[in-house]
């Protein structure tokens, strides 16, 4: 059975998507959920345990607080409150933490540390998954059981001001709200003023029970300037003033109420050293959680150090404080210091309600829940609690009652910790079987693709699949039976925790048959590779080729990178893999250049330098293809070593130095941005340049980078595009100066610092102009002129427009990354790929390698925290979703995008010379014939072209060269042996 390359590629893509989907389904586990009742249906609370005597406590306990104010400061790290910055910029909050009526905690936020999943964790007590990162851009209404919904059902009147994510999650829950967009990170002033302006009015009113304030300014400062910015201190001082105003108002109102009020200071996530968030570093997951109320009065000398808790504990604590049921899906435990001042019976009642809720969740999500230590501890605690209730009802002042109560309380607290830990681990439980099946499918397709690399770019490639052979059929049947038996064994022991086992048997059987078929195809392909030396049907010219050292490096490097992704540590530090591969590639290219510039005596007889191109042309013609190649191979054969060895001295030394120059550029870029996970916190050159006292050095570096950038890009641009590029790069510098990142000679101080909207839009005009010019040339080359040079010029214009856009979006200290990337592209094209004549597959994979390396040179990593969200708002005065997402994605993947753009330009520029090379090839053949005998040196190329111009007969001969190649070359005339030509059968005389 033969498959064309298009059909083969389509089948591989479909199967690959199936395998990846199955793997991701096992990799991202299903969150812990309660299956009892409807989502928001109120269930009767669990009654108090009893042993012989009946208890009258069957209802929910009354609320502990009258009014509750929740102040959520986005991206507030724990050291911003409990560290030196808190002492300096938040003195009132520091006083409350150290000496006031408060309880302080360090709440750990589980990744992903982005806003919407963290809000869900705060109000539901559950652990959201990584899929919520996508939902963070457009949050849907929250349907899970949560504190806000329970409060609305209980008749609580709630008011909200701040991040409109809350309004999207709870669209009909607030009696009054004013939402502000959280994505416009350039604004860190008005976004908080819109919240604070409501405080004076709402604090004087008494028509509300819960007030929620979500401040975004601190998070926006982190995204734009980082945690070391002087703006951080000003914002913390502003937040401290807000807390003073709220706390003073709540204390004044308590004189007229029976219940104390509660002020909660919390954060959704922290802030990394780069200013972002989303990953799992210490700075991103540790957040402050402070409960402030007159009910927490401390005695003199009572020192309360912040304790470490989970962020999910807030939901259960708020529910108890407001007299509400604990959310069904909550995996958090009640913070005991909040109820420590209550009577023993009330304490045990609160703890019992929490343990009942967690044990029920454990029972519904873990099949073997009876074997869990937390469930066994819960049964022991309930028995002890029942005995305590019986003793309490009989005699309430016994010393035995006090000691037994303390014992029951300790048992409940231990049970809560164990249950919460078991449920949290269940969320992180991976479906290993589904992941294994998906991995096998992906690897089988990958092996097929790797075996197809030699002809992957050829339009005539075919795959011969021996589906009808008896050996294939027997292997297929045996493999299918073995896999189906393995599936039955795994599924009978795995239970319902495995997704692949939950599929219908026909669907699972089809997947197993597909795995068996792929395994047989891979085995057959490997057998053909080792026996015949080929998997795909190849032209006779390529049947005897051997793999070079560079081809082996590319193959092994690509396969090794794929294999390394099976370990989480290699994923976290993937940049190290790409740095190693790129450096090794430079050394391999250096070896290849040296070998071709200094050929040894064992290289055999070579044709003279002027005959090298003639050899290539005749070899190409004998292989039945055009001299330029067919797309899988741009230049046919590699350049003869003699042609490199006979180059002038300065050109040879430039070629020899080019790999070392590339290696030096890559080494210079490594210390610019620390990335990954293990060493991302270490200081780097980028931190040094972006510090406030290094603004002059950064300005000089940015200006020099923009000048070199113009010199590298303008060489192939039209005159209009050169002017637009120069003005655009000048606008880039002015934009950074408007933001205060760099200095202008005529500007003193920072009083004129703005958002740079006008300057950025000025650059956008030139970006669009250059892109329009390139698009126009492309359309003209396709519709009117059909000139390859016009097409190549249009593609370069598009590439130049993308470079200008990248210069605008990248941070100033990252401009050298862009400059050195363009320099490496220029050196590789002129000194490596063209002289050594690498084929299209090698050039494509090299572009891919360098694109991935430059992704990490920018400071990116596989953590969401390294995404520069501020780039999506360059030149925007308000949040517009489509441009913001596009600009953020382009700024993040600038390296891979620009290397892909250069690949298209390079392949197009080389393919445009195919027809020219064919004409030159024919003229060289004719000039070689005119200098008989064949042992004499041929005329030079310039002489041949001059003869071609002056001889009308030769011109007409070239016109019919394609016809002669097709009809007269077969078995007629020229044989190639060690690049020596022999005349036979009178073919040249025929011409």
VEXLOSE-735122 format. One record per residue (C-alpha): x, y, z; chain; residue number from 0. Coordinates in steps of 0.25 Angstrom, whole numbers. Layout:
% VEXLOSE-735122
X_Y_Z_ch_i
X_Y_Z_A_NUM
...
This chain:
% VEXLOSE-735122
X_Y_Z_ch_i
0_0_0_A_0
6_13_-5_A_1
3_27_2_A_2
6_40_-4_A_3
14_50_4_A_4
1_59_6_A_5
-7_47_11_A_6
4_42_20_A_7
6_56_26_A_8
-9_57_29_A_9
-10_44_35_A_10
2_47_44_A_11
-4_60_49_A_12
-18_54_52_A_13
-12_42_60_A_14
-2_52_67_A_15
-13_60_71_A_16
-21_48_77_A_17
-8_44_85_A_18
-6_58_90_A_19
-20_59_94_A_20
-20_46_102_A_21
-7_49_109_A_22
-12_63_113_A_23
-25_57_118_A_24
-16_48_128_A_25
-6_59_131_A_26
-17_69_135_A_27
-25_61_146_A_28
-39_64_149_A_29
-41_73_161_A_30
-47_68_174_A_31
-63_69_173_A_32
-74_66_181_A_33
-85_58_174_A_34
-96_60_185_A_35
-108_68_181_A_36
-109_80_172_A_37
-98_90_171_A_38
-104_101_180_A_39
-115_93_187_A_40
-114_95_202_A_41
-112_82_210_A_42
-116_81_225_A_43
-103_82_233_A_44
-98_70_240_A_45
-103_69_255_A_46
-94_68_267_A_47
-89_54_270_A_48
-97_48_281_A_49
-94_35_290_A_50
-107_32_297_A_51
-112_46_299_A_52
-118_54_288_A_53
-113_68_285_A_54
-121_80_281_A_55
-110_86_272_A_56
-115_82_258_A_57
-114_95_251_A_58
-103_104_246_A_59
-96_112_257_A_60
-99_127_256_A_61
-89_136_250_A_62
-77_141_257_A_63
-76_155_251_A_64
-85_166_247_A_65
-79_172_235_A_66
-67_166_227_A_67
-58_175_218_A_68
-48_167_209_A_69
-37_175_203_A_70
-30_167_192_A_71
-17_174_187_A_72
-13_167_174_A_73
1_162_174_A_74
4_165_189_A_75
16_157_193_A_76
18_153_208_A_77
31_160_209_A_78
24_173_205_A_79
16_172_218_A_80
24_164_227_A_81
38_169_222_A_82
46_181_222_A_83
37_188_212_A_84
25_186_221_A_85
32_193_232_A_86
36_204_223_A_87
24_206_215_A_88
12_200_223_A_89
15_204_237_A_90
0_203_242_A_91
-1_189_236_A_92
12_185_243_A_93
7_190_256_A_94
-6_182_255_A_95
2_170_251_A_96
12_171_263_A_97
3_177_274_A_98
-11_179_269_A_99
-24_171_270_A_100
-20_162_258_A_101
-16_148_253_A_102
-6_147_242_A_103
-3_136_233_A_104
6_133_221_A_105
-4_127_211_A_106
2_118_200_A_107
-4_119_187_A_108
-4_107_178_A_109
0_109_163_A_110
-4_114_153_A_111
-2_127_161_A_112
-11_135_152_A_113
-23_144_156_A_114
-36_136_152_A_115
-31_122_158_A_116
-27_129_171_A_117
-40_136_173_A_118
-47_122_171_A_119
-38_116_181_A_120
-41_127_191_A_121
-56_126_190_A_122
-58_111_187_A_123
-46_105_195_A_124
-43_96_183_A_125
-31_95_175_A_126
-33_100_160_A_127
-25_93_149_A_128
-16_99_138_A_129
-27_100_128_A_130
-32_112_136_A_131
-20_120_131_A_132
-28_121_117_A_133
-41_124_124_A_134
-34_135_132_A_135
-34_144_119_A_136
-50_143_118_A_137
-55_137_132_A_138
-68_130_131_A_139
-78_130_142_A_140
-74_122_154_A_141
-84_110_156_A_142
-76_103_167_A_143
-81_104_181_A_144
-75_116_187_A_145
-75_126_199_A_146
-81_137_190_A_147
-93_129_185_A_148
-95_123_199_A_149
-95_138_205_A_150
-105_142_194_A_151
-114_130_197_A_152
-114_134_212_A_153
-118_148_209_A_154
-105_155_210_A_155
-104_169_203_A_156
-90_169_196_A_157
-83_181_189_A_158
-71_180_180_A_159
-61_190_174_A_160
-49_186_166_A_161
-44_175_157_A_162
-56_172_147_A_163
-52_157_148_A_164
-61_156_160_A_165
-73_162_153_A_166
-71_152_142_A_167
-70_140_152_A_168
-82_146_160_A_169
-91_153_150_A_170
-103_155_159_A_171
-98_154_173_A_172
-94_168_176_A_173
-105_179_180_A_174
-94_189_175_A_175
-81_188_168_A_176
-72_196_159_A_177
-62_187_151_A_178
-49_191_145_A_179
-41_183_134_A_180
-29_176_140_A_181
-22_174_126_A_182
-18_189_124_A_183
-5_188_132_A_184
1_201_127_A_185
-9_208_137_A_186
-6_207_152_A_187
-12_220_157_A_188
-26_221_152_A_189
-29_206_153_A_190
-28_208_168_A_191
-34_222_169_A_192
-47_216_163_A_193
-47_207_176_A_194
-43_216_186_A_195
-53_227_182_A_196
-65_219_187_A_197
-60_217_201_A_198
-64_229_208_A_199
-78_228_203_A_200
-80_213_205_A_201
-73_212_219_A_202
-83_222_224_A_203
-95_214_219_A_204
-101_202_227_A_205
-108_195_216_A_206
-97_184_213_A_207
-91_172_220_A_208
-79_168_211_A_209
-70_178_204_A_210
-60_173_194_A_211
-49_182_189_A_212
-39_177_179_A_213
-27_186_176_A_214
-19_184_163_A_215
-9_195_163_A_216
2_187_170_A_217
1_176_160_A_218
2_186_148_A_219
15_192_154_A_220
21_178_155_A_221
18_175_141_A_222
23_188_136_A_223
35_191_145_A_224
37_179_154_A_225
38_178_169_A_226
50_187_171_A_227
43_199_165_A_228
42_211_174_A_229
27_211_170_A_230
25_199_179_A_231
28_207_192_A_232
18_218_188_A_233
7_208_185_A_234
9_200_198_A_235
8_213_205_A_236
-5_216_198_A_237
-11_203_202_A_238
-7_205_216_A_239
-15_218_216_A_240
-27_210_211_A_241
-26_200_222_A_242
-25_211_232_A_243
-38_217_227_A_244
-45_204_226_A_245
-41_199_240_A_246
-44_212_247_A_247
-58_212_241_A_248
-61_198_245_A_249
-56_201_259_A_250
-65_213_260_A_251
-77_205_255_A_252
-75_194_265_A_253
-80_203_277_A_254
-94_202_271_A_255
-94_187_268_A_256
-94_174_276_A_257
-84_166_267_A_258
-70_170_264_A_259
-66_174_250_A_260
-55_167_242_A_261
-45_172_232_A_262
-37_162_224_A_263
-25_166_216_A_264
-21_156_206_A_265
-15_154_192_A_266
-18_145_180_A_267
-3_142_177_A_268
11_148_179_A_269
21_154_169_A_270
33_148_163_A_271
47_155_163_A_272
44_159_148_A_273
30_165_152_A_274
21_154_146_A_275
14_142_152_A_276
8_129_148_A_277
19_119_153_A_278
22_113_166_A_279
34_121_171_A_280
34_125_186_A_281
32_139_183_A_282
19_136_174_A_283
13_126_184_A_284
15_132_197_A_285
4_143_200_A_286
0_150_213_A_287
-13_147_220_A_288
-17_156_232_A_289
-30_155_240_A_290
-32_168_247_A_291
-44_169_257_A_292
-46_174_272_A_293
-50_160_275_A_294
-35_156_274_A_295
-30_165_285_A_296
-17_160_290_A_297
-11_160_304_A_298
2_168_307_A_299
14_160_303_A_300
6_151_293_A_301
15_150_281_A_302
8_144_269_A_303
17_140_258_A_304
11_138_244_A_305
8_123_242_A_306
8_116_229_A_307
-6_111_223_A_308
-12_108_210_A_309
-19_119_202_A_310
-31_109_201_A_311
-33_110_216_A_312
-39_124_214_A_313
-52_119_209_A_314
-56_110_221_A_315
-52_121_230_A_316
-60_131_224_A_317
-72_122_223_A_318
-71_119_238_A_319
-69_134_241_A_320
-82_138_233_A_321
-90_126_238_A_322
-91_119_224_A_323
-89_105_220_A_324
-75_101_216_A_325
-74_100_201_A_326
-75_85_196_A_327
-63_85_188_A_328
-54_92_198_A_329
-41_84_202_A_330
-37_95_212_A_331
-37_94_227_A_332
-43_104_237_A_333
-32_113_243_A_334
-33_110_257_A_335
-28_124_263_A_336
-41_130_257_A_337
-50_122_267_A_338
-40_120_278_A_339
-47_130_287_A_340
-60_123_286_A_341
-66_113_296_A_342
-61_98_295_A_343
-74_93_290_A_344
-74_104_279_A_345
-60_101_275_A_346
-63_86_274_A_347
-76_89_266_A_348
-68_97_256_A_349
-57_86_255_A_350
-67_75_253_A_351
-74_82_242_A_352
-61_84_235_A_353
-57_69_236_A_354
-70_64_232_A_355
-70_72_219_A_356
-55_67_216_A_357
-58_53_219_A_358
-70_53_210_A_359
-62_59_199_A_360
-51_48_202_A_361
-62_37_201_A_362
-67_42_188_A_363
-54_43_181_A_364
-45_32_186_A_365
-50_18_184_A_366
-42_12_196_A_367
-45_24_205_A_368
-47_14_217_A_369
-32_11_216_A_370
-28_26_217_A_371
-22_30_230_A_372
-30_43_230_A_373
-44_35_230_A_374
-39_26_241_A_375
-35_38_249_A_376
-49_45_247_A_377
-56_32_252_A_378
-48_33_265_A_379
-50_48_266_A_380
-65_46_265_A_381
-66_35_275_A_382
-58_44_285_A_383
-67_56_282_A_384
-79_48_285_A_385
-74_44_298_A_386
-70_58_301_A_387
-85_63_298_A_388
-90_52_307_A_389
-81_56_318_A_390
-84_71_315_A_391
-99_69_316_A_392
-97_61_329_A_393
-88_71_336_A_394
-82_83_330_A_395
-72_87_340_A_396
-63_75_342_A_397
-48_75_340_A_398
-50_62_332_A_399
-58_70_322_A_400
-48_80_320_A_401
-36_70_318_A_402
-45_62_309_A_403
-49_74_301_A_404
-35_78_298_A_405
-32_64_294_A_406
-44_64_284_A_407
-39_77_279_A_408
-25_72_276_A_409
-31_60_269_A_410
-40_69_260_A_411
-28_78_256_A_412
-20_66_253_A_413
-31_60_245_A_414
-33_73_237_A_415
-19_74_233_A_416
-18_59_229_A_417
-31_60_221_A_418
-27_73_214_A_419
-14_67_210_A_420
-20_54_205_A_421
-30_62_196_A_422
-19_72_191_A_423
-11_60_187_A_424
-23_54_180_A_425
-23_67_171_A_426
-8_65_167_A_427
-11_50_164_A_428
-7_47_149_A_429
-14_36_141_A_430
-2_28_137_A_431
-9_19_128_A_432
-15_29_119_A_433
-2_37_119_A_434
6_24_115_A_435
-4_21_103_A_436
-3_35_98_A_437
12_35_99_A_438
13_22_91_A_439
4_27_80_A_440
12_40_79_A_441
26_33_79_A_442
21_23_68_A_443
17_35_59_A_444
30_42_63_A_445
39_30_59_A_446
31_30_45_A_447
34_44_43_A_448
48_43_46_A_449
50_31_37_A_450
43_40_26_A_451
53_52_28_A_452
62_49_15_A_453
50_51_6_A_454
40_59_15_A_455
41_71_6_A_456
40_64_-7_A_457
27_65_-15_A_458
29_51_-20_A_459
31_44_-7_A_460
23_31_-5_A_461
22_22_7_A_462
21_7_4_A_463
13_0_15_A_464
13_-15_14_A_465
-1_-17_20_A_466
-4_-29_11_A_467
8_-37_15_A_468
7_-49_24_A_469
18_-45_33_A_470
11_-32_35_A_471
-3_-38_38_A_472
3_-48_48_A_473
10_-38_56_A_474
-2_-29_55_A_475
-11_-39_61_A_476
-2_-44_72_A_477
1_-29_76_A_478
-14_-26_76_A_479
-17_-38_85_A_480
-6_-35_95_A_481
-10_-20_96_A_482
-24_-23_98_A_483
-21_-33_109_A_484
-12_-23_116_A_485
-24_-13_115_A_486
-33_-23_122_A_487
-23_-25_133_A_488
-20_-10_135_A_489
-35_-6_135_A_490
-40_-17_145_A_491
-30_-12_155_A_492
-30_3_152_A_493
-45_5_155_A_494
-51_18_151_A_495
-39_27_153_A_496
-34_24_139_A_497
-39_32_128_A_498
-35_22_117_A_499
-42_11_124_A_500
-55_19_125_A_501
-56_20_110_A_502
-66_10_103_A_503
-59_-3_99_A_504
-61_-1_84_A_505
-54_13_85_A_506
-42_7_94_A_507
-41_-5_84_A_508
-40_4_72_A_509
-28_11_79_A_510
-21_-2_83_A_511
-23_-6_68_A_512
-17_7_64_A_513
-5_5_73_A_514
-3_-9_68_A_515
-3_-4_53_A_516
6_7_56_A_517
16_-2_63_A_518
16_-11_51_A_519
18_0_41_A_520
30_5_50_A_521
36_-9_50_A_522
34_-10_35_A_523
40_3_33_A_524
52_0_41_A_525
54_-13_34_A_526
54_-6_21_A_527
64_5_26_A_528
74_-5_31_A_529
72_-14_19_A_530
70_-5_7_A_531
75_8_13_A_532
62_15_10_A_533
48_17_15_A_534
42_26_5_A_535
44_23_-10_A_536
55_32_-14_A_537
61_36_-27_A_538
73_28_-32_A_539
83_40_-29_A_540
80_39_-14_A_541
81_24_-13_A_542
95_23_-10_A_543
97_35_0_A_544
102_34_14_A_545
99_42_26_A_546
109_53_29_A_547
114_57_43_A_548
105_69_42_A_549
93_61_38_A_550
95_51_50_A_551
96_63_59_A_552
83_69_55_A_553
76_56_56_A_554
82_52_69_A_555
80_66_75_A_556
65_66_71_A_557
62_52_76_A_558
70_55_89_A_559
62_68_91_A_560
49_60_90_A_561
54_49_99_A_562
58_60_109_A_563
44_65_110_A_564
40_53_118_A_565
47_58_130_A_566
41_70_138_A_567
54_75_141_A_568
58_76_127_A_569
46_84_124_A_570
48_94_135_A_571
63_96_130_A_572
60_94_115_A_573
68_106_111_A_574
81_98_115_A_575
77_87_105_A_576
76_98_94_A_577
89_105_98_A_578
96_92_97_A_579
91_88_84_A_580
94_102_78_A_581
108_102_83_A_582
110_88_78_A_583
104_92_64_A_584
114_103_63_A_585
126_94_66_A_586
121_84_56_A_587
120_95_46_A_588
134_99_49_A_589
139_85_47_A_590
132_85_33_A_591
137_98_29_A_592
151_94_33_A_593
150_81_25_A_594
145_88_13_A_595
155_99_13_A_596
167_89_15_A_597
164_77_8_A_598
173_65_11_A_599
180_56_1_A_600
170_45_2_A_601
159_54_-4_A_602
161_48_-18_A_603
163_56_-31_A_604
155_69_-32_A_605
151_77_-44_A_606
158_90_-46_A_607
152_102_-38_A_608
145_107_-51_A_609
139_94_-54_A_610
132_92_-40_A_611
119_98_-45_A_612
120_90_-58_A_613
121_78_-50_A_614
109_81_-41_A_615
101_85_-54_A_616
104_72_-61_A_617
102_63_-49_A_618
88_70_-47_A_619
85_68_-61_A_620
89_53_-61_A_621
80_51_-49_A_622
68_56_-57_A_623
65_69_-50_A_624
68_83_-51_A_625
81_89_-47_A_626
76_97_-36_A_627
69_85_-28_A_628
55_82_-26_A_629
52_87_-12_A_630
57_76_-4_A_631
71_80_-8_A_632
74_94_-11_A_633
87_93_-18_A_634
88_79_-22_A_635
102_74_-16_A_636
111_81_-6_A_637
121_91_-12_A_638
134_84_-16_A_639
145_86_-5_A_640
154_91_-16_A_641
145_103_-18_A_642
146_107_-4_A_643
161_103_-3_A_644
164_112_-15_A_645
157_124_-10_A_646
165_137_-7_A_647
172_138_7_A_648
163_148_13_A_649
150_141_9_A_650
155_128_14_A_651
159_134_28_A_652
145_140_28_A_653
139_126_26_A_654
147_120_36_A_655
144_131_47_A_656
129_131_44_A_657
125_119_53_A_658
134_125_65_A_659
127_138_63_A_660
113_131_64_A_661
118_123_76_A_662
123_136_83_A_663
110_143_81_A_664
102_132_87_A_665
112_132_99_A_666
110_147_101_A_667
95_146_101_A_668
94_135_112_A_669
97_144_124_A_670
87_155_119_A_671
75_148_125_A_672
74_137_135_A_673
63_127_132_A_674
58_114_136_A_675
54_110_150_A_676
66_107_158_A_677
74_119_156_A_678
64_129_151_A_679
65_137_164_A_680
80_140_162_A_681
84_154_157_A_682
88_155_143_A_683
93_166_133_A_684
78_170_130_A_685
75_173_145_A_686
88_181_145_A_687
84_189_133_A_688
70_192_138_A_689
74_197_151_A_690
70_211_153_A_691
85_216_155_A_692
89_209_142_A_693
80_217_132_A_694
91_224_125_A_695
98_211_122_A_696
85_205_117_A_697
82_217_108_A_698
96_216_101_A_699
93_201_99_A_700
79_203_94_A_701
84_214_84_A_702
96_206_79_A_703
87_194_77_A_704
77_202_69_A_705
88_207_60_A_706
93_193_57_A_707
79_188_55_A_708
77_198_44_A_709
90_195_37_A_710
87_180_37_A_711
73_181_32_A_712
73_192_22_A_713
83_186_12_A_714
72_179_4_A_715
61_189_7_A_716
55_199_-3_A_717
58_214_-1_A_718
45_217_5_A_719
46_205_14_A_720
60_210_18_A_721
54_224_22_A_722
42_217_29_A_723
52_208_37_A_724
61_219_41_A_725
49_228_46_A_726
43_215_53_A_727
55_212_61_A_728
56_226_65_A_729
42_226_70_A_730
45_213_78_A_731
56_220_85_A_732
47_232_88_A_733
36_222_93_A_734
45_216_103_A_735
50_230_107_A_736
35_234_109_A_737
34_223_119_A_738
46_227_126_A_739
54_214_122_A_740
65_222_115_A_741
70_236_115_A_742
69_247_105_A_743
80_258_104_A_744
70_269_105_A_745
61_264_116_A_746
65_265_131_A_747
58_257_142_A_748
46_249_141_A_749
35_260_141_A_750
31_258_126_A_751
30_242_128_A_752
17_238_121_A_753
11_225_116_A_754
17_227_102_A_755
4_225_94_A_756
7_235_84_A_757
22_230_81_A_758
17_216_80_A_759
6_219_70_A_760
17_227_62_A_761
25_214_61_A_762
12_206_58_A_763
10_215_45_A_764
24_211_40_A_765
22_197_43_A_766
9_196_35_A_767
15_204_24_A_768
27_194_22_A_769
18_182_24_A_770
8_188_13_A_771
20_190_4_A_772
25_176_5_A_773
10_171_3_A_774
9_179_-10_A_775
22_174_-15_A_776
17_159_-12_A_777
4_161_-19_A_778
11_168_-31_A_779
21_156_-32_A_780
9_146_-33_A_781
-1_154_-42_A_782
7_163_-51_A_783
22_162_-53_A_784
24_148_-47_A_785
38_152_-44_A_786
45_144_-33_A_787
54_156_-29_A_788
41_164_-27_A_789
36_153_-18_A_790
49_152_-10_A_791
49_167_-8_A_792
34_167_-3_A_793
38_156_7_A_794
50_163_12_A_795
41_176_14_A_796
31_167_23_A_797
43_162_31_A_798
48_176_33_A_799
34_181_38_A_800
34_169_48_A_801
48_173_53_A_802
43_188_55_A_803
31_183_63_A_804
40_174_71_A_805
49_186_74_A_806
37_193_79_A_807
31_182_88_A_808
44_177_94_A_809
50_182_107_A_810
62_192_105_A_811
72_182_111_A_812
67_171_101_A_813
70_179_89_A_814
84_173_88_A_815
77_159_87_A_816
70_165_74_A_817
83_171_68_A_818
91_158_71_A_819
80_149_65_A_820
80_157_52_A_821
95_157_52_A_822
96_142_53_A_823
85_141_42_A_824
94_149_33_A_825
107_141_36_A_826
100_128_35_A_827
94_131_21_A_828
106_137_15_A_829
117_129_21_A_830
111_116_25_A_831
99_112_17_A_832
102_117_3_A_833
117_113_2_A_834
114_99_8_A_835
101_98_1_A_836
93_91_12_A_837
80_85_7_A_838
67_91_11_A_839
64_81_22_A_840
77_84_29_A_841
75_99_28_A_842
61_98_33_A_843
65_90_45_A_844
76_100_48_A_845
66_111_48_A_846
57_104_57_A_847
69_101_67_A_848
73_116_67_A_849
59_120_68_A_850
57_112_81_A_851
70_117_87_A_852
66_131_84_A_853
53_129_91_A_854
61_126_104_A_855
71_137_101_A_856
60_147_103_A_857
58_142_117_A_858
46_133_114_A_859
44_120_120_A_860
33_109_121_A_861
27_117_133_A_862
15_126_131_A_863
22_136_140_A_864
32_140_129_A_865
21_145_119_A_866
23_160_118_A_867
8_164_118_A_868
12_179_117_A_869
16_177_103_A_870
2_175_99_A_871
-2_189_103_A_872
9_197_96_A_873
2_208_89_A_874
-12_205_95_A_875
-20_215_103_A_876
-31_204_107_A_877
-31_189_107_A_878
-35_183_94_A_879
-34_168_94_A_880
-30_164_80_A_881
-18_174_78_A_882
-14_171_93_A_883
-13_156_91_A_884
-6_158_78_A_885
5_167_83_A_886
7_159_95_A_887
9_146_87_A_888
18_153_77_A_889
27_159_88_A_890
28_145_95_A_891
31_137_82_A_892
39_148_75_A_893
51_139_74_A_894
44_127_67_A_895
36_136_59_A_896
48_144_53_A_897
56_132_50_A_898
44_126_43_A_899
42_139_35_A_900
57_138_31_A_901
56_124_27_A_902
45_127_17_A_903
53_139_12_A_904
66_130_11_A_905
59_119_3_A_906
52_128_-6_A_907
64_136_-9_A_908
71_123_-13_A_909
60_117_-20_A_910
59_130_-29_A_911
73_127_-34_A_912
69_113_-40_A_913
66_118_-54_A_914
78_127_-54_A_915
87_115_-50_A_916
81_106_-60_A_917
84_116_-71_A_918
98_118_-66_A_919
100_103_-65_A_920
97_102_-80_A_921
106_113_-84_A_922
117_106_-76_A_923
115_93_-83_A_924
116_100_-97_A_925
128_108_-93_A_926
135_96_-88_A_927
132_89_-101_A_928
139_100_-109_A_929
152_98_-102_A_930
155_84_-106_A_931
162_75_-103_A_932
155_72_-90_A_933
168_71_-82_A_934
170_86_-85_A_935
165_96_-74_A_936
151_102_-78_A_937
148_116_-80_A_938
144_125_-68_A_939
130_128_-65_A_940
131_142_-70_A_941
137_138_-83_A_942
125_128_-85_A_943
115_138_-82_A_944
122_148_-92_A_945
122_137_-103_A_946
107_135_-100_A_947
104_149_-102_A_948
111_151_-115_A_949
107_138_-121_A_950
92_137_-126_A_951
94_122_-129_A_952
97_119_-114_A_953
86_127_-109_A_954
76_119_-118_A_955
83_106_-113_A_956
81_110_-98_A_957
66_113_-102_A_958
64_98_-105_A_959
73_93_-94_A_960
61_87_-86_A_961
56_79_-98_A_962
70_74_-101_A_963
72_70_-86_A_964
59_62_-87_A_965
61_55_-100_A_966
76_54_-103_A_967
82_51_-89_A_968
77_37_-87_A_969
88_27_-89_A_970
94_36_-100_A_971
106_44_-97_A_972
113_49_-84_A_973
118_40_-73_A_974
123_46_-60_A_975
135_39_-53_A_976
143_46_-42_A_977
138_60_-48_A_978
145_56_-62_A_979
137_58_-75_A_980
137_49_-87_A_981
131_52_-100_A_982
123_40_-107_A_983
113_38_-117_A_984
116_51_-124_A_985
106_59_-115_A_986
113_72_-114_A_987
115_71_-129_A_988
100_70_-130_A_989
99_83_-123_A_990
